[in-house]
């Protein structure tokens, strides 16, 4: 009698496929810019890596060395960005400036009070990366459309001296009907100080004498934008 022996099936150990290389540009195309990390966006902006190092590795190293995106971008104008050569610094600086100009155009097209997100976007791009305090005024017409945005005063890491008389002169020079103020806190803490509140009231009082309304005052820090008007401080 012949005995049938079924075939023996050998079980091979499954070997996981090799991890696919990280491709920020492909991820951007598939998922959109909002899905990318800071490092991935930087990698797309700088384009290429170095010998034996991918663009993503270069971007990650730059973020670690500078302690984050805001500090990295603040170092670009002065050329203080270790790990990034002059070409990459120029590429990043150009990308930031394009975003800043696009945000400013949005303010010109729309009334500032009806587009608070546009105001915040512009101020974030204009001030968040600064390594010193800067005081900015957005001068508006009677329809609250932007006439011009001026950096009126520049200070140190911790403070800026603001002179109400000079602010009034600047408002009158461009025939402004209203103004929005903003300044940054390089410390990274966006909470308004008591001195900020007193300054805002002094500016509001001085401008009211020449029929210019103070609509808001923003504090910008580490990507955060705090509105005085929303807190009832104007």
C-alpha positions in Angstrom: 0.0 0.0 0.0 1.3 3.3 -1.0 1.2 6.0 1.6 0.6 9.5 0.4 2.7 12.1 2.1 1.5 15.7 1.7 4.1 18.2 0.6 5.8 20.0 3.4 5.4 23.8 3.2 8.5 25.6 4.4 7.9 28.7 6.3 10.3 31.4 5.4 10.9 34.1 7.8 9.4 37.3 6.5 11.9 40.0 6.0 10.5 43.5 6.3 11.1 45.7 3.2 13.8 48.3 3.5 12.5 51.6 4.8 11.8 54.0 1.9 13.9 57.0 1.8 12.3 60.2 3.2 11.3 62.4 0.3 9.9 65.8 1.5 9.1 67.0 -2.0 7.0 63.9 -2.8 5.3 64.2 0.6 4.5 67.9 -0.2 3.0 66.9 -3.6 0.9 64.2 -2.0 -0.2 65.8 1.3 0.3 69.5 0.9 2.7 71.9 2.7 0.7 71.9 6.0 1.5 68.2 6.5 5.3 68.7 6.4 7.5 69.2 9.5 9.7 72.3 9.8 12.7 70.2 8.8 10.9 68.9 5.7 9.9 72.4 4.6 13.5 73.6 5.1 14.7 70.6 3.0 12.4 71.5 0.2 13.5 75.2 0.3 17.3 74.4 0.3 16.8 71.8 -2.4 20.0 69.7 -2.1 22.1 68.2 0.6 25.9 67.9 1.0 28.3 65.0 0.2 26.8 61.9 1.8 24.1 64.0 3.6 20.5 64.5 2.4 18.8 67.9 2.3 16.6 66.7 5.1 19.6 65.9 7.3 21.1 69.3 6.6 17.8 70.9 7.6 17.5 68.9 10.8 21.0 69.7 11.8 20.4 73.5 11.2 17.3 73.4 13.3 19.1 71.7 16.2 22.1 74.0 16.1 19.9 77.2 16.1 17.3 75.9 18.6 14.3 76.1 16.3 13.0 77.7 13.1 12.5 81.2 14.4 16.1 81.5 15.5 17.4 80.0 12.3 15.5 82.5 10.2 16.7 85.4 12.5 20.3 84.3 11.8 19.9 84.5 8.0 20.2 88.2 7.3 23.5 88.5 9.3 24.9 85.4 7.7 25.1 83.6 11.0 23.8 80.2 10.0 26.4 77.4 10.6 25.8 74.4 8.4 24.2 76.5 5.7 26.3 77.9 2.9 25.7 81.3 1.2 23.5 79.7 -1.5 21.2 78.0 1.0 21.0 81.1 3.2 20.0 83.1 0.1 17.4 80.6 -0.9 15.8 80.6 2.6 16.0 84.4 2.9 14.3 84.8 -0.5 11.5 82.4 0.5 10.8 84.2 3.8 10.8 87.6 2.0 8.4 86.3 -0.7 6.0 85.1 2.1 6.3 88.5 3.8 5.4 90.4 0.7 2.5 88.1 -0.1 1.1 88.7 3.4 1.5 92.5 2.9 -0.3 92.3 -0.4 -3.2 90.6 1.4 -3.4 93.5 3.8 -3.4 96.1 1.0 -6.3 94.3 -0.7 -8.6 93.9 2.3 -9.6 96.0 5.2 -7.4 95.1 8.2 -10.3 94.7 10.7 -12.1 92.3 8.4 -9.0 90.1 7.9 -7.4 89.6 11.3 -5.7 86.5 10.1 -3.9 88.4 7.4 -2.7 91.0 9.9 -1.4 88.2 12.2 0.3 86.4 9.3 2.1 89.6 8.2 3.2 90.5 11.7 4.4 86.9 12.4 6.5 87.0 9.2 7.8 90.5 9.9 8.6 90.2 13.6 8.8 86.7 14.9 12.3 85.9 13.8 13.9 89.2 15.0 16.6 88.9 17.6 16.0 92.4 18.9 12.8 94.3 19.8 11.2 96.3 16.9 8.1 98.5 17.1 6.0 98.6 14.0 3.0 100.7 13.0 0.4 99.8 10.3 -1.1 103.0 9.1 -4.6 102.6 7.7 -7.0 104.8 5.8 -10.7 105.6 6.7 -11.7 102.2 5.3 -9.1 100.5 7.4 -7.0 99.5 4.4 -3.2 99.5 4.7 -1.5 102.7 3.6 1.9 101.6 4.7 3.7 99.5 7.3 6.7 101.2 9.0 9.3 100.0 11.6 9.4 103.1 13.7 11.7 102.1 16.5 14.4 99.4 17.0 15.6 98.4 20.4 17.7 95.8 22.2 17.0 92.2 23.2 14.8 93.4 26.1 13.3 96.8 25.3 12.6 99.5 22.8 12.2 103.2 23.4 9.0 104.5 21.7 8.3 108.2 21.4 4.6 109.2 21.0 5.4 112.5 19.3 7.3 110.7 16.5 4.4 108.3 16.1 1.9 111.1 15.7 4.2 112.8 13.1 4.4 109.5 11.1 0.6 109.1 11.2 0.0 112.7 10.0 2.6 112.3 7.3 0.7 109.6 5.5 -2.8 111.0 6.4 -3.7 108.0 8.4 -7.2 107.6 9.9 -6.3 104.7 12.1 -3.3 102.7 13.2 -2.4 99.2 14.5 0.8 98.8 16.5 2.9 95.7 17.0 6.2 94.8 18.6 8.0 91.6 19.2 9.4 89.9 22.4 12.7 88.1 21.5 12.4 86.2 24.8 9.7 84.1 23.2 7.0 85.1 25.7 4.1 86.9 24.0 2.4 88.0 27.2 2.0 91.8 27.2 3.9 93.6 30.1 2.5 96.4 32.2 4.9 98.7 30.4 3.3 97.6 27.1 -0.1 98.4 28.4 0.9 101.9 29.6 2.6 102.7 26.3 -0.5 101.7 24.3 -2.7 104.0 26.4 -0.2 106.9 26.0 -0.1 106.4 22.2 -3.9 106.1 22.0 -4.3 109.4 23.9 -1.7 111.2 21.8 -3.2 110.0 18.5 -6.8 110.9 19.6 -5.8 114.5 19.7 -5.3 114.4 15.9 -8.3 112.2 15.2 -6.3 109.0 14.5 -7.9 105.9 16.1 -5.8 103.2 17.7 -7.4 99.9 16.7 -5.1 97.4 18.2 -1.6 96.5 19.5 -0.1 93.1 18.9 2.8 91.3 20.7 4.6 88.8 18.6 6.8 86.0 20.0 7.9 82.6 18.8 5.1 82.4 16.3 2.4 83.6 18.8 0.5 86.8 18.2 -1.4 88.3 21.2 -4.0 91.1 20.5 -4.6 93.9 23.0 -8.1 94.5 21.6 -9.1 90.9 22.2 -8.1 91.3 25.8 -9.9 94.6 26.2 -6.6 96.6 26.7 -7.2 99.2 23.9 
